[in-house]
């Protein structure tokens, strides 16, 4: 979000636990599509850090979600 907090679905999580949680949810299926959505006021750099972290963990299908209104 705009404050740099990370949510997995609707649950606030610690950024250091993101990859562990993703691996558990996907049963370590690294070809599972992971969608990243950032608050419109979030730092672009923060969003890219999350995408990079997910990629570095081995997930090969990471997509950004946009919400244009």
C-alpha positions in Angstrom: 0.0 0.0 0.0 1.0 3.7 0.0 2.7 3.1 3.4 4.8 0.2 2.1 2.8 -2.5 3.8 2.4 -5.8 2.0 -0.8 -7.8 1.9 -1.3 -11.3 0.7 -4.8 -11.4 -0.6 -6.4 -9.3 2.2 -4.0 -10.3 5.0 -1.3 -8.0 6.2 2.1 -9.8 6.3 5.6 -9.0 7.1 7.7 -8.5 4.0 10.2 -11.0 5.2 7.5 -13.7 5.2 6.2 -13.0 1.7 8.1 -15.8 -0.1 7.5 -18.3 2.6 3.8 -17.7 2.4 3.7 -17.8 -1.4 5.5 -21.1 -1.4 3.0 -22.5 1.1 0.0 -21.3 -0.8 1.3 -22.5 -4.2 2.7 -25.8 -2.9 6.0 -24.6 -4.3 4.7 -24.7 -7.9 6.9 -22.0 -9.3 4.9 -21.6 -12.6 1.9 -20.4 -10.6 0.9 -16.9 -11.8 1.5 -14.4 -9.1 -0.4 -11.1 -9.4 1.0 -7.9 -7.8 -1.2 -4.9 -7.3 0.1 -1.6 -5.8 -1.8 1.3 -4.4 -1.8 4.2 -6.8 0.1 6.2 -4.2 2.7 3.5 -3.5 6.3 4.0 -4.5 7.1 2.5 -7.8 10.4 1.3 -6.3 8.5 -0.5 -3.5 6.3 -2.4 -6.1 9.4 -3.3 -8.2 11.1 -4.6 -5.0 8.2 -7.0 -4.4 8.2 -8.2 -8.0 11.9 -8.7 -7.9 11.7 -10.6 -4.6 9.0 -12.9 -6.1 11.1 -13.5 -9.2 14.2 -14.1 -7.2 12.4 -16.8 -5.2 11.9 -18.7 -8.5 8.4 -17.8 -9.4 8.4 -17.3 -13.2 5.0 -15.8 -13.9 4.6 -12.5 -12.1 2.1 -10.0 -13.4 1.1 -6.5 -12.4 -2.5 -5.6 -12.0 -3.7 -2.1 -12.8 -6.9 -0.5 -11.7 -7.7 2.5 -13.9 -10.6 4.7 -12.8 
